[in-house]
């Protein structure tokens, strides 16, 4: 009987909490949306599965060796670790974990050795997260891959569209202010939290993850889910905003054929862009640097093997690991809170405001300029590449079946990627 009781106490079911059960359900919902509804499947499949793995009791896949030792170690080990931290063992595991995170690196290493000596080890997802997200490596490698797949031609052919990409970033700072305003109704967002939430408005998943991992890692799961979910919903979110802010006559505007862009222009642009922006805003250099490096490899035309690896095998591998690492942060204590609802609402507001800002900027350009701009392409200023450009093209064809805006919309779409990286640099500089 004692053997059966011991076996029951060792099962995950015995240790399963309601919060873990709910989060496993959340992971299953993400898998359903990715597989059945095709919502950003490349990220939501590994994020959803990672969330399920992270919430399996006792397995400790998303926990460090120290965390597992504090949760499941015997009383002697707990007392030894508490003594090293200078905390009363009766204070509880949460107090001990807080003391551990505030401890000096040498003391943390000592506790890690105690945990490993007691046969506890770092979980797989914890290791992936530590290697890839705490260092920022995964989002940067993805940015390099995106750069290798990006064509700056439409932007160079019509440089004015850079203004549309810049205007669409207004949603980032509006959401930041909105997050701080929600503190008045019971939320608890710090400035770093607000900056991480605001970056959702850039409609750029890797940028959102990079900034959040640096500023507010506890919110990483909720922000990543919000960012990629709304990116998948761009075809539903943007068209009503575009129609609300434009007349049918404006949506029917025909734009001039884009001029051909020479190879030399395409080679020089990423180099000059990086130098100019990085000298003014060094905090933007990591994201923008990897993006420009990937694009330079593409346009140079002499490293086709590297471009192929970067835009296929490397970015696919990193995407899998990034998704699993984000899923590791889908814990009940950080996700099942009122603040998550605030993040989801602010993320939606940021997308809407960013879209509206781009459209209104295009209308302003028409008011002060001589060359007409179809305001629909302003919506592509959010950096959901190339989905936002495709949505703009579709809305344009609805107004005029002969009005093909895809290549025109790619200009502000690519400018949005640059704008979100610059906005991330501004936030890291101000808050980080």
TAPEBEL-V854582 format. One record per helix or strand. SS is the DSSP state (helix for helix, strand for strand). FROM is the first residue (numbers start at 1). TO is the last residue. If there is no record, write none. Layout:
ss & from & to
SS & FROM & TO
SS & FROM & TO
This chain:
ss & from & to
helix & 2 & 9
helix & 12 & 15
helix & 18 & 35
helix & 41 & 54
helix & 65 & 72
helix & 75 & 85
helix & 89 & 91
helix & 93 & 102
helix & 105 & 117
helix & 124 & 132
helix & 137 & 148
helix & 153 & 157
helix & 161 & 167
helix & 170 & 185
helix & 191 & 202
helix & 205 & 215
helix & 217 & 232
helix & 234 & 245
helix & 248 & 251
helix & 263 & 280
helix & 282 & 300
helix & 304 & 327
helix & 332 & 335
helix & 338 & 368
helix & 375 & 381
helix & 387 & 399
helix & 406 & 431
